[in-house]
Amino acid sequence: MTKEAKACWAAEIAVHLKERFGLSVQEATDIDKGWLNVKWKMVTDNGPLFVKYYHPERYKLHTRLEKRNAVEMTLQLQHGLSGAGIKCPSVYPYNDQFIQETPSGLLYTVLDWVDGHTAQPGCLNTAQMFELGMAVGRMHKWLQSVPPLDKPAWKPDKDAYLREWQVNWEKAKEAEDTIVMEWLTRSQSIVQSMDFRIFEPCRVGWLHWDLWVDNIVLHRQGLAGIVDFDRMTMAYQEIDVARAILSGALRDGQMRMETVSAFMDGYRGYSEVPQGMLTRAIRMLYLIESIWWLRTEVRAESELRALLGRFVEEIHWIEDNWETLSDQLDAV
């Protein structure tokens, strides 16, 4: 998309903000993160705001009413979390709606601005990880009071995994991508040998589902806020724990255990941590994300490789440490 298109969208949204919320936009600065959706820091006469435009090719909210309703609900939940004192930005509702629509059909949402910075993967310090663990623990505790969906968005299922694995295998084979075929041979062996009964005690609940460093805003000695709740859904809350720890603590192929411990200390102050939960959570995350990242499309396309290479690295770390995960993590 062009700079001209972004500027045109920003101008239209600025006019709508004035009409709907009485806010005068003085400056709009692009935030170059994410895919297709456009984000701005908009400075207004009432302070800075975060504005997110939902690109029609990203979520197709105009044609997928169920997806629009799902995003609307996640924004409502985020607003509730913020009101409960959990570190995340509040969302601006208009007539109880959190997704706004301009006269031409641009869909966007408006949130409080969170001052801070994001870190490189694996580079959160112990104070930041402790406060992140506290915030995630509080978030999970608050979300336990939210009525559940009819069924979780995902559950551990060996047969379902292997069906998706087969699709990835066929694509890699067709592309003659021997590297991805080697990756997939390894992942197949790991999953076929797994005892899926270990997941039976897992508690279903609402979770953020996208807790990686780009969605964790920091200051030097702690957490400024958790952002981007678009993917929030109901599955297993411990997935958030695994994702945050992998993203925040794994650096140069080594798990920085002091930061893992800091996160878990913060988390268990608000949410239960059964024995072996972290190991189980890492294995559960592997079932989800090895299907996403171990694909020939990710390896072959340079733009995807640059964006998603970190996730591939994390998957390979899990594989390399599969047999010793319990030894490394159960005592944390």
Secondary structure as the mmCIF struct_conf table of DSSP 4:
data_model
#
loop_
_struct_conf.conf_type_id
_struct_conf.id
_struct_conf.beg_label_comp_id
_struct_conf.beg_label_asym_id
_struct_conf.beg_label_seq_id
_struct_conf.end_label_comp_id
_struct_conf.end_label_asym_id
_struct_conf.end_label_seq_id
HELX_RH_AL_P HELX_RH_AL_P1 LYS A 3 PHE A 21
HELX_LH_PP_P HELX_LH_PP_P1 LEU A 23 SER A 24
STRN STRN1 VAL A 25 ILE A 31
BEND BEND1 GLY A 34 ASN A 37
STRN STRN2 VAL A 38 THR A 44
TURN_TY1_P TURN_TY1_P1 ASP A 45 ASN A 46
STRN STRN3 GLY A 47 TYR A 53
TURN_TY1_P TURN_TY1_P2 PRO A 56 TYR A 59
TURN_TY1_P TURN_TY1_P3 LEU A 61 THR A 63
HELX_RH_AL_P HELX_RH_AL_P2 LEU A 65 GLY A 83
TURN_TY1_P TURN_TY1_P4 ALA A 84 GLY A 85
BEND BEND2 LYS A 87 CYS A 88
STRN STRN4 VAL A 91 VAL A 91
STRN STRN5 TYR A 94 TYR A 94
TURN_TY1_P TURN_TY1_P5 ASN A 95 ASP A 96
STRN STRN6 GLN A 97 GLN A 97
BEND BEND3 PHE A 98 ILE A 99
STRN STRN7 GLN A 100 GLU A 101
TURN_TY1_P TURN_TY1_P6 PRO A 103 SER A 104
STRN STRN8 LEU A 107 ASP A 112
STRN STRN9 HIS A 117 HIS A 117
TURN_TY1_P TURN_TY1_P7 PRO A 121 GLY A 122
HELX_RH_AL_P HELX_RH_AL_P3 THR A 126 LEU A 143
TURN_TY1_P TURN_TY1_P8 GLN A 144 SER A 145
BEND BEND4 VAL A 146 VAL A 146
HELX_LH_PP_P HELX_LH_PP_P2 PRO A 147 LEU A 149
BEND BEND5 ASP A 150 LYS A 151
BEND BEND6 ALA A 153 ALA A 153
HELX_RH_AL_P HELX_RH_AL_P4 LYS A 158 GLU A 174
TURN_TY1_P TURN_TY1_P9 ALA A 175 GLU A 176
HELX_RH_AL_P HELX_RH_AL_P5 THR A 178 GLN A 192
TURN_TY1_P TURN_TY1_P10 SER A 193 SER A 193
HELX_RH_3T_P HELX_RH_3T_P1 PHE A 196 PHE A 199
TURN_TY1_P TURN_TY1_P11 GLU A 200 PRO A 201
HELX_LH_PP_P HELX_LH_PP_P3 CYS A 202 ARG A 203
STRN STRN10 VAL A 204 LEU A 207
BEND BEND7 TRP A 209 TRP A 209
BEND BEND8 TRP A 212 TRP A 212
HELX_RH_3T_P HELX_RH_3T_P2 VAL A 213 ASN A 215
STRN STRN11 ILE A 216 HIS A 219
TURN_TY1_P TURN_TY1_P12 ARG A 220 GLN A 221
STRN STRN12 GLY A 222 ILE A 226
TURN_TY1_P TURN_TY1_P13 ASP A 230 ARG A 231
STRN STRN13 THR A 233 TYR A 236
TURN_TY1_P TURN_TY1_P14 GLN A 237 GLN A 237
HELX_RH_AL_P HELX_RH_AL_P6 GLU A 238 ALA A 249
STRN STRN14 LEU A 250 ARG A 251
TURN_TY1_P TURN_TY1_P15 ASP A 252 GLY A 253
STRN STRN15 GLN A 254 MET A 255
HELX_RH_AL_P HELX_RH_AL_P7 MET A 257 TYR A 267
TURN_TY1_P TURN_TY1_P16 ARG A 268 TYR A 270
BEND BEND9 SER A 271 SER A 271
TURN_TY1_P TURN_TY1_P17 GLN A 275 GLY A 276
HELX_RH_AL_P HELX_RH_AL_P8 MET A 277 TRP A 293
BEND BEND10 LEU A 294 ARG A 295
HELX_RH_AL_P HELX_RH_AL_P9 THR A 296 ALA A 300
HELX_RH_AL_P HELX_RH_AL_P10 SER A 302 ASP A 320
TURN_TY1_P TURN_TY1_P18 ASN A 321 ASN A 321
HELX_RH_3T_P HELX_RH_3T_P3 TRP A 322 THR A 324
HELX_RH_AL_P HELX_RH_AL_P11 LEU A 325 LEU A 329
TURN_TY1_P TURN_TY1_P19 ASP A 330 ALA A 331
#
